[in-house]
């Protein structure tokens, strides 16, 4: 799977981990994406929901047997608009 195909797909429900962030306290957070807005992702980790800014993070998504690293800036935008690209 290439990055372009991944970016046009749905990310809600995928497991992910924050690999890098401007806020170093976010690095290492793992969870499942439960919601997405234009600028944020809601991540559920151990029954705690954390909202993170897409522009501040680099994420690793577990997509099937693949791990895909994505700069959060590539995810900025309304989910329905990104899917249409």
Steps between C-alpha positions, in 0.01 A plus 500: 500500500637840410461816704261668254255209517526498878431874526179472298367224726326502835725516807235472771537162664870461419762438768768766510799627695647849521860471379602867521338820618571864570359415844745236623245379761290355216772273362420134559125539546328200343135441442215475255375796298138548607423838342648748258437867426672740263791564736483232771493129568330344802702203623369245751775354718406281799146647520641853495428721200771745398460765233813586306573760236585346164755769415714420805559127450651224289289185527556130437181321398459122514322429173452129466849356501650831392630784714458835332676814627304819429581865572187639664511801267395266218183418694389860555163565344152371541495120479231498233704737280820297542317183397380667177854591383 
